[in-house]
Amino acid sequence: MEINPTTATNNARSAVASSEANAVISSDFETFLQMLTAQARFQDPLEPIDSSEYAAQLAQFSMVEQQVLSNDLLTSLTTQLGAGNVTQLAGWIGMEARTSAPVGFNGSPLTLYPSPAPGAEQVNLIVRDGTGAIVQQAQIPVSSEPVLWAGVSDSGAPFPAGAYSFEIDSRRQGQSISTSAVDTYARVTEARLLDGTTQLVLAGGSTISAEEVSGLRAPPEPAAS
């Protein structure tokens, strides 16, 4: 797993700051006790300092000490939660996410998962390239069974590598009744945290949020040679 240098540096700085804060607290508390002892030793016997003043001073210093310690605890918890988020992000890497976002095509066929509208009599598959332009239309069975897209044009020429998206046009009596996106699986190459949400970068360059993923699976085992 790649280590983020900025995160490591921030963690190191937090640790140093926490250590320095504890040292200051310890030093200031000892100084305070020494001053309090000297104050009691050299007070005027005829006009002794009210004991309530001692109690107030001790209580005030104790409150400051507890506040600093609480800040250190919050910093530690934040660091631990951050490490947990990084661990969760690592779990996405290398998995295959099911999505309707554009996915990368590198010459290998893609398995599509259409969902025709109820009552459809005909279903047309629409293929778009990375710019959103339609590059192919073809009729497919009226079924929710997976469809293999070979990435070959009607003339038999292979499509260039890149990002492609898919949708279906469900038709009845020659009229379109529904147009919907088609899911396929794409490998997750990167995971990021952005404003509290998980962003996934797919093979091919598309970026989606984790909420857009409708399924997740382990990549298939490579074929034995």
C-alpha positions in Angstrom: 0.0 0.0 0.0 1.3 3.4 -0.9 2.1 5.7 2.0 1.1 9.3 1.7 4.2 11.4 2.7 2.0 14.3 3.7 -0.1 12.1 6.0 3.1 10.6 7.6 4.6 14.1 8.1 1.3 15.4 9.7 1.2 12.4 12.0 4.8 13.0 13.0 4.1 16.6 13.7 1.1 15.7 15.8 3.2 13.3 17.9 5.9 15.9 18.4 3.3 18.6 19.3 1.6 16.2 21.8 4.9 15.3 23.4 5.8 19.0 23.7 2.4 19.9 25.2 2.8 17.1 27.8 6.3 18.4 28.7 5.0 22.0 29.0 2.2 20.8 31.3 4.5 18.9 33.5 7.0 21.7 33.7 4.4 24.4 34.4 2.7 22.3 37.0 6.0 21.8 38.9 6.7 25.5 38.6 3.2 26.3 39.9 3.7 24.0 42.9 7.0 25.6 43.7 5.5 29.1 43.5 2.5 28.0 45.7 4.9 26.5 48.3 7.0 29.7 48.3 3.9 31.8 48.6 2.8 29.7 51.6 6.2 29.8 53.2 6.7 33.5 53.0 3.2 34.7 53.6 2.6 37.3 56.4 1.6 35.3 59.5 -0.6 38.2 60.5 -2.4 38.3 57.2 -2.4 34.7 55.9 -3.7 34.0 52.4 -7.2 32.7 52.3 -7.2 29.0 51.7 -9.9 29.5 49.1 -7.5 31.3 46.9 -5.2 28.2 46.9 -8.1 26.0 46.0 -9.2 28.4 43.2 -5.7 28.5 41.7 -5.3 24.7 41.9 -8.7 24.2 40.2 -7.9 26.7 37.5 -4.6 25.0 36.6 -6.3 21.6 36.8 -8.9 22.7 34.2 -6.2 23.9 31.8 -4.3 20.7 32.2 -7.4 18.6 31.5 -8.3 20.7 28.5 -4.9 20.1 26.9 -5.0 16.4 27.7 -8.5 16.2 26.1 -7.1 17.9 23.0 -4.3 15.3 22.8 -6.9 12.5 23.1 -9.0 14.0 20.3 -5.9 14.3 18.1 -5.1 10.6 18.8 -8.6 9.5 17.9 -8.6 11.6 14.7 -5.4 9.9 13.7 -6.8 6.5 14.4 -10.0 7.2 12.4 -7.9 8.5 9.5 -5.9 5.3 9.5 -9.1 3.3 9.5 -10.4 5.2 6.5 -7.2 4.5 4.6 -7.6 0.8 5.4 -11.2 0.8 4.0 -10.0 2.6 0.9 -7.4 -0.1 0.3 -10.2 -2.7 0.2 -11.6 -1.2 -3.0 -8.3 -1.4 -4.9 -8.3 -4.2 -7.5 -11.9 -5.1 -7.0 -14.4 -5.0 -9.9 -17.3 -2.6 -9.3 -20.6 -2.9 -11.1 -21.6 0.5 -12.5 -23.4 2.2 -15.4 -20.5 4.8 -15.7 -18.2 4.7 -18.7 -15.7 1.8 -18.4 -12.4 1.1 -20.1 -12.2 -1.1 -23.2 -8.8 -2.5 -24.2 -9.8 -5.0 -26.8 -11.2 -7.6 -24.5 -15.0 -8.2 -24.7 -17.2 -6.6 -22.0 -20.1 -8.3 -20.3 -23.2 -6.1 -20.2 -26.2 -6.4 -17.8 -29.3 -4.9 -19.5 -32.6 -4.5 -17.8 -35.4 -4.0 -20.5 -38.6 -2.2 -19.6 -41.6 -4.4 -18.8 -43.7 -5.0 -21.9 -40.8 -4.3 -24.3 -41.0 -6.0 -27.6 -37.6 -4.9 -28.9 -34.4 -3.7 -27.3 -31.7 -1.7 -29.0 -28.2 -1.4 -27.5 -26.6 2.0 -27.8 -22.9 2.4 -27.4 -21.2 5.7 -26.7 -17.5 6.6 -26.7 -15.7 8.8 -24.2 -17.0 11.9 -25.8 -20.6 10.8 -25.5 -21.0 10.2 -29.3 -23.0 7.2 -30.4 -20.6 4.8 -32.1 -22.8 1.7 -32.5 -26.5 0.6 -32.3 -27.6 -3.0 -32.4 -30.6 -5.0 -31.5 -30.2 -7.4 -28.6 -32.6 -10.1 -27.1 -35.5 -8.8 -24.9 -34.0 -10.4 -21.8 -32.1 -9.5 -18.6 -29.5 -12.1 -19.4 -25.9 -10.8 -19.7 -24.8 -9.7 -23.2 -21.3 -9.9 -24.5 -20.1 -6.8 -26.3 -17.1 -7.7 -28.5 -16.0 -4.1 -29.2 -16.2 -4.6 -32.9 -18.0 -2.3 -35.4 -20.6 -3.4 -37.9 -17.9 -3.6 -40.5 -15.8 -5.9 -38.3 -13.2 -3.4 -37.3 -12.3 -3.3 -33.6 -13.1 -0.1 -31.7 -10.1 1.8 -30.4 -9.2 1.4 -26.7 -10.9 3.9 -24.4 -13.9 4.6 -22.3 -17.3 3.4 -23.4 -20.8 3.6 -21.9 -23.9 1.7 -22.7 -27.7 2.1 -22.7 -30.7 0.4 -24.0 -33.8 1.7 -25.8 -36.8 -0.5 -25.0 -39.5 -0.3 -27.7 -43.1 -1.5 -28.1 -45.0 -1.3 -31.4 -42.2 0.6 -32.9 -42.2 3.3 -30.2 -39.6 3.9 -27.5 -41.1 3.4 -24.1 -37.9 3.6 -22.0 -34.2 4.4 -22.2 -32.0 3.2 -19.4 -28.3 2.8 -18.6 -26.6 -0.6 -18.8 -24.4 -1.9 -16.0 -21.0 -3.6 -16.5 -18.0 -4.3 -14.3 -14.8 -2.3 -14.2 -11.7 -2.7 -12.1 -11.1 -0.1 -9.4 -7.6 1.4 -9.8 -7.7 4.1 -7.1 -9.9 5.1 -4.2 -10.0 8.6 -2.6 -11.7 10.4 0.2 -13.3 13.7 -0.9 -15.5 15.7 1.5 -16.3 12.6 3.5 -17.3 10.5 0.5 -15.4 7.7 -1.2 -14.5 8.4 -4.8 -13.4 5.5 -7.0 -11.3 5.7 -10.2 -12.0 3.0 -12.7 -9.9 1.4 -15.3 -10.4 3.7 -18.3 -10.2 6.9 -16.2 -13.9 7.3 -15.0 -14.4 8.6 -11.5 -17.6 7.6 -9.6 -18.8 7.8 -6.0 -19.1 4.6 -4.0 -22.9 5.2 -3.9 -23.0 4.6 -7.6 -21.7 1.0 -7.3 -24.5 -1.5 -7.4 -22.3 -4.6 -7.0 -18.8 -5.6 -6.2 -16.8 -8.8 -7.0 -13.3 -10.1 -6.9 -11.5 -10.1 -10.3 -11.5 -13.4 -12.1 -8.6 -15.7 -11.7 -6.2 -15.6 -14.7 -6.5 -18.5 -17.1 -4.0 -21.3 -16.5 -1.3 -21.4 -19.2 
